[in-house]
Amino acid sequence: MNIELTRFRVKSGKSERVDEWLTFLRENMKAVLVTLEGERMYVETIFRENLNGEEFLYWYSVQGEGGQEVEQSDHWLDKKHMEFWNECIDETFPPVDLKTEVVMIPEKVRNVMKE
């Protein structure tokens, strides 16, 4: 199981586009959940923060082994998601992976995740 929390900086001037991106994901949740199956993604959550005049998105995920990478997907939703990503995420700012210290998942939930 892979558990991550990663921070990405949003390009300057792209806040409204990020609003559209997050709305797109919320409005297409059925398709989002279909794509998560192929990725073996059990939990994926996006957080947003404004800090010292800069905007950041954080991805928290719990993923099983052997899932498909979103970049390799042919699903229409993933293609649109990657368009938003390429437009909004500042690739000149290295992503920051926060360090996992403690994982608290009940055994019965872990067992379901392994299926």
C-alpha positions as protocol buffer text, in pm:
chain_id: "A"
residue {
  index: 1
  type: MET
  ca { x: 0 y: 0 z: 0 }
}
residue {
  index: 2
  type: ASN
  ca { x: 127 y: 346 z: -92 }
}
residue {
  index: 3
  type: ILE
  ca { x: 14 y: 641 z: 121 }
}
residue {
  index: 4
  type: GLU
  ca { x: 112 y: 991 z: 9 }
}
residue {
  index: 5
  type: LEU
  ca { x: 51 y: 1356 z: 78 }
}
residue {
  index: 6
  type: THR
  ca { x: 213 y: 1580 z: -182 }
}
residue {
  index: 7
  type: ARG
  ca { x: 207 y: 1958 z: -226 }
}
residue {
  index: 8
  type: PHE
  ca { x: 203 y: 2120 z: -571 }
}
residue {
  index: 9
  type: ARG
  ca { x: 217 y: 2493 z: -644 }
}
residue {
  index: 10
  type: VAL
  ca { x: -49 y: 2644 z: -866 }
}
residue {
  index: 11
  type: LYS
  ca { x: 71 y: 2869 z: -1146 }
}
residue {
  index: 12
  type: SER
  ca { x: 18 y: 3238 z: -1085 }
}
residue {
  index: 13
  type: GLY
  ca { x: -315 y: 3361 z: -1222 }
}
residue {
  index: 14
  type: LYS
  ca { x: -470 y: 3012 z: -1244 }
}
residue {
  index: 15
  type: SER
  ca { x: -700 y: 3020 z: -937 }
}
residue {
  index: 16
  type: GLU
  ca { x: -1018 y: 3051 z: -1141 }
}
residue {
  index: 17
  type: ARG
  ca { x: -907 y: 2766 z: -1363 }
}
residue {
  index: 18
  type: VAL
  ca { x: -842 y: 2555 z: -1052 }
}
residue {
  index: 19
  type: ASP
  ca { x: -1199 y: 2638 z: -942 }
}
residue {
  index: 20
  type: GLU
  ca { x: -1321 y: 2499 z: -1276 }
}
residue {
  index: 21
  type: TRP
  ca { x: -1098 y: 2191 z: -1239 }
}
residue {
  index: 22
  type: LEU
  ca { x: -1228 y: 2103 z: -893 }
}
residue {
  index: 23
  type: THR
  ca { x: -1588 y: 2167 z: -1004 }
}
residue {
  index: 24
  type: PHE
  ca { x: -1528 y: 1938 z: -1303 }
}
residue {
  index: 25
  type: LEU
  ca { x: -1412 y: 1659 z: -1071 }
}
residue {
  index: 26
  type: ARG
  ca { x: -1707 y: 1707 z: -833 }
}
residue {
  index: 27
  type: GLU
  ca { x: -1960 y: 1716 z: -1118 }
}
residue {
  index: 28
  type: ASN
  ca { x: -1817 y: 1401 z: -1277 }
}
residue {
  index: 29
  type: MET
  ca { x: -1771 y: 1196 z: -961 }
}
residue {
  index: 30
  type: LYS
  ca { x: -1919 y: 877 z: -1110 }
}
residue {
  index: 31
  type: ALA
  ca { x: -1652 y: 880 z: -1382 }
}
residue {
  index: 32
  type: VAL
  ca { x: -1384 y: 978 z: -1129 }
}
residue {
  index: 33
  type: LEU
  ca { x: -1467 y: 672 z: -921 }
}
residue {
  index: 34
  type: VAL
  ca { x: -1445 y: 448 z: -1230 }
}
residue {
  index: 35
  type: THR
  ca { x: -1095 y: 576 z: -1306 }
}
residue {
  index: 36
  type: LEU
  ca { x: -984 y: 518 z: -946 }
}
residue {
  index: 37
  type: GLU
  ca { x: -1059 y: 146 z: -985 }
}
residue {
  index: 38
  type: GLY
  ca { x: -794 y: 106 z: -1256 }
}
residue {
  index: 39
  type: GLU
  ca { x: -544 y: 299 z: -1049 }
}
residue {
  index: 40
  type: ARG
  ca { x: -615 y: 79 z: -745 }
}
residue {
  index: 41
  type: MET
  ca { x: -676 y: 408 z: -567 }
}
residue {
  index: 42
  type: TYR
  ca { x: -864 y: 352 z: -242 }
}
residue {
  index: 43
  type: VAL
  ca { x: -869 y: 714 z: -127 }
}
residue {
  index: 44
  type: GLU
  ca { x: -779 y: 1032 z: -313 }
}
residue {
  index: 45
  type: THR
  ca { x: -843 y: 1373 z: -166 }
}
residue {
  index: 46
  type: ILE
  ca { x: -741 y: 1718 z: -290 }
}
residue {
  index: 47
  type: PHE
  ca { x: -677 y: 2000 z: -44 }
}
residue {
  index: 48
  type: ARG
  ca { x: -624 y: 2365 z: -132 }
}
residue {
  index: 49
  type: GLU
  ca { x: -422 y: 2629 z: 52 }
}
residue {
  index: 50
  type: ASN
  ca { x: -319 y: 2990 z: 5 }
}
residue {
  index: 51
  type: LEU
  ca { x: 8 y: 3057 z: 185 }
}
residue {
  index: 52
  type: ASN
  ca { x: 211 y: 3379 z: 172 }
}
residue {
  index: 53
  type: GLY
  ca { x: 40 y: 3487 z: -149 }
}
residue {
  index: 54
  type: GLU
  ca { x: 90 y: 3155 z: -328 }
}
residue {
  index: 55
  type: GLU
  ca { x: -168 y: 2886 z: -394 }
}
residue {
  index: 56
  type: PHE
  ca { x: -104 y: 2516 z: -340 }
}
residue {
  index: 57
  type: LEU
  ca { x: -294 y: 2195 z: -403 }
}
residue {
  index: 58
  type: TYR
  ca { x: -225 y: 1891 z: -189 }
}
residue {
  index: 59
  type: TRP
  ca { x: -302 y: 1536 z: -299 }
}
residue {
  index: 60
  type: TYR
  ca { x: -361 y: 1279 z: -27 }
}
residue {
  index: 61
  type: SER
  ca { x: -390 y: 923 z: -151 }
}
residue {
  index: 62
  type: VAL
  ca { x: -402 y: 565 z: -36 }
}
residue {
  index: 63
  type: GLN
  ca { x: -323 y: 337 z: -328 }
}
residue {
  index: 64
  type: GLY
  ca { x: -277 y: -35 z: -372 }
}
residue {
  index: 65
  type: GLU
  ca { x: 12 y: -191 z: -558 }
}
residue {
  index: 66
  type: GLY
  ca { x: 11 y: -233 z: -935 }
}
residue {
  index: 67
  type: GLY
  ca { x: -240 y: 35 z: -1028 }
}
residue {
  index: 68
  type: GLN
  ca { x: -237 y: 220 z: -1358 }
}
residue {
  index: 69
  type: GLU
  ca { x: -78 y: 566 z: -1363 }
}
residue {
  index: 70
  type: VAL
  ca { x: -324 y: 843 z: -1450 }
}
residue {
  index: 71
  type: GLU
  ca { x: -90 y: 959 z: -1728 }
}
residue {
  index: 72
  type: GLN
  ca { x: -129 y: 619 z: -1899 }
}
residue {
  index: 73
  type: SER
  ca { x: -508 y: 620 z: -1892 }
}
residue {
  index: 74
  type: ASP
  ca { x: -718 y: 649 z: -2207 }
}
residue {
  index: 75
  type: HIS
  ca { x: -1031 y: 744 z: -2010 }
}
residue {
  index: 76
  type: TRP
  ca { x: -1183 y: 1078 z: -2121 }
}
residue {
  index: 77
  type: LEU
  ca { x: -1195 y: 1205 z: -1763 }
}
residue {
  index: 78
  type: ASP
  ca { x: -827 y: 1137 z: -1700 }
}
residue {
  index: 79
  type: LYS
  ca { x: -736 y: 1312 z: -2025 }
}
residue {
  index: 80
  type: LYS
  ca { x: -932 y: 1623 z: -1918 }
}
residue {
  index: 81
  type: HIS
  ca { x: -784 y: 1599 z: -1567 }
}
residue {
  index: 82
  type: MET
  ca { x: -434 y: 1600 z: -1716 }
}
residue {
  index: 83
  type: GLU
  ca { x: -521 y: 1903 z: -1933 }
}
residue {
  index: 84
  type: PHE
  ca { x: -615 y: 2094 z: -1618 }
}
residue {
  index: 85
  type: TRP
  ca { x: -301 y: 1966 z: -1445 }
}
residue {
  index: 86
  type: ASN
  ca { x: -72 y: 2082 z: -1725 }
}
residue {
  index: 87
  type: GLU
  ca { x: -242 y: 2422 z: -1736 }
}
residue {
  index: 88
  type: CYS
  ca { x: -254 y: 2484 z: -1360 }
}
residue {
  index: 89
  type: ILE
  ca { x: 35 y: 2307 z: -1184 }
}
residue {
  index: 90
  type: ASP
  ca { x: 366 y: 2493 z: -1173 }
}
residue {
  index: 91
  type: GLU
  ca { x: 623 y: 2236 z: -1290 }
}
residue {
  index: 92
  type: THR
  ca { x: 909 y: 2475 z: -1200 }
}
residue {
  index: 93
  type: PHE
  ca { x: 826 y: 2422 z: -832 }
}
residue {
  index: 94
  type: PRO
  ca { x: 934 y: 2074 z: -720 }
}
residue {
  index: 95
  type: PRO
  ca { x: 647 y: 1879 z: -560 }
}
residue {
  index: 96
  type: VAL
  ca { x: 690 y: 1831 z: -186 }
}
residue {
  index: 97
  type: ASP
  ca { x: 616 y: 1486 z: -46 }
}
residue {
  index: 98
  type: LEU
  ca { x: 528 y: 1510 z: 320 }
}
residue {
  index: 99
  type: LYS
  ca { x: 670 y: 1234 z: 537 }
}
residue {
  index: 100
  type: THR
  ca { x: 431 y: 963 z: 654 }
}
residue {
  index: 101
  type: GLU
  ca { x: 479 y: 912 z: 1027 }
}
residue {
  index: 102
  type: VAL
  ca { x: 182 y: 704 z: 1144 }
}
residue {
  index: 103
  type: VAL
  ca { x: -78 y: 510 z: 946 }
}
residue {
  index: 104
  type: MET
  ca { x: -402 y: 438 z: 1129 }
}
residue {
  index: 105
  type: ILE
  ca { x: -623 y: 207 z: 926 }
}
residue {
  index: 106
  type: PRO
  ca { x: -824 y: -59 z: 1107 }
}
residue {
  index: 107
  type: GLU
  ca { x: -733 y: -415 z: 1012 }
}
residue {
  index: 108
  type: LYS
  ca { x: -1078 y: -491 z: 869 }
}
residue {
  index: 109
  type: VAL
  ca { x: -1044 y: -192 z: 635 }
}
residue {
  index: 110
  type: ARG
  ca { x: -687 y: -293 z: 536 }
}
residue {
  index: 111
  type: ASN
  ca { x: -813 y: -640 z: 453 }
}
residue {
  index: 112
  type: VAL
  ca { x: -1076 y: -502 z: 217 }
}
residue {
  index: 113
  type: MET
  ca { x: -810 y: -284 z: 51 }
}
residue {
  index: 114
  type: LYS
  ca { x: -600 y: -592 z: -27 }
}
residue {
  index: 115
  type: GLU
  ca { x: -883 y: -752 z: -229 }
}
